Amino acid sequence: MNQFSFEFSYRVGVADINYGGHVANSAVLNFFQDARIAYLANLGPYSEMDLGDCGLIMSEAHVFFRQEMFLGDELQIGVRSRDLKRSGWVMEYRIERVTELTAEGETPVLCFNYNMGKLCRIPAEFRSVLTDFEKL
């Protein structure tokens, strides 16, 4: 987890479990979202809907399942950003249970002006905060 600039703790709850008795595929994307929200808040007064002049929209999501996760598991979710471009970047995630890798993935995100319904540039202030935090 040392390579990740931010860590988020999560305890697996009943709503995260599927009929197979382990964490549902869809729940892992929710774990990523919870960690992403905490990551943005850690950078300042930011959220998925407010990075300054715009919010975020996800263009795709990749999840790689490595081990089952179960009810009550205490998870650590690492988050980092890379590949900063004009309008977006890639967010990476790593989920561990007591140093055991359980899942990892990435979500390319784009800056999106929800009022105008179109992509926009990463706001200058947010870009500066992100590059300083990640040393990009």
N, C-alpha and C positions, 0 to 999 in steps of 0.2 A: 504494500500500500504506500510505500515511501515515495513512489513516483507520482502520486496524485496530490494535487495542491489543496484539496478539500476533502474532508470525510464527514459522513452523515450516518448517524446510528438509526437503526430501524428494528423493531421487534415484530415478527410475523404474527398477524392476527387471523382470526377466524375467516374474515371476509377475503383473505388472500389465498385460501385453500380451495382446491377443486375436488371433484369426486374421486380422484386418485389418492387423496390424502396428503398431497404435497402442494407447494405453491403453484398456482395457475400461471400459464404462460403470460396471460394478460396482466397479471399482478406485477410481473417484473418490470413492465413498462411503467406501471404506476410507481414502483420503487424509484426508477430513473427520474420520473417527474418530480416526486417529493424531494429527491436529492438535488435536482436541478433548481427547484424553487429555493431551497436552502442555500445553495451555492450563489445564486444571484443576490439573495438578501445579504449574504456575507460580504459581497462586493460593495454594498451601499444600499441606497433606497431603490433597489431595482426588483422587478418582477417579470414574469413572462409577458405581461401585458404592458409593462412600462420600463423601457430602457432609456427613456428620455423622450424622444419624438416618435417612438414606435414600440412595438412589442416583438415577440418571437413567434415563428411558425416553424414546425418541423417538416422537412421535405421527405424524410424517410427514417426508418429505425431498424437497427440490427441488434439482435440479441443472440448470444451464444450461451447455451445452458451447459454447465459443467458438472454440477451435482444437484441432487434434489435438495429442496429447502422445506422445512416443516414448521407446523404451528409452534410458536414460542421461540423459534430460533432468533438469536440476537445477531443482527447483521451489521457489518460496516460497509458503507457504500462510498467508494472513492470517486471523485469527479475531477475532471480536468478539461481544459480547452486546448485545441490545436488548429492548425491550418486556417488562420484568420485571413479572410478575404474581404472584398469591398462591402458585401451585404450579409455575410454570414461566416460561420465557422463550424467546426466539428466538436461536439462534446462527447467525451469518453467516460465510461463507467466501469467499475469493478466492484463486484459484491463478494464479500468474504464472510465466512462463519468461523471464528477463531482461527484466523490465518489460512483457512481452506477456501480456495476459489470455488464459488458456487455458480456465478454467472458474470458475464461481461458483455459490453456492447457499446454502441455509439449512435448518436443522433445528430446528423447534420441539421443545423438550425439557421434560419434566415430572418433578417429583420423585416418586419411587415407592418405597414401602416394600415391598421384595421379600419380607420375612418375613410381612407381613400381606396382600400381594397387592393393594394399593390406593394411590391417589394420596395425597400428603401435602403440607403446606406446605414452602416452601423453608426449610431450617434458618436460624435467625436469624443465627448467626455467619457462615455461608456467604453469606447475603444481604448482610451488611455488607461482607464482603471483596469480593464481586462489584461492589457499587455503588461502593465506593471505587476499585477498579481501573478500572472503565469510566466513572466519573464520571456515574452514572445518577441 
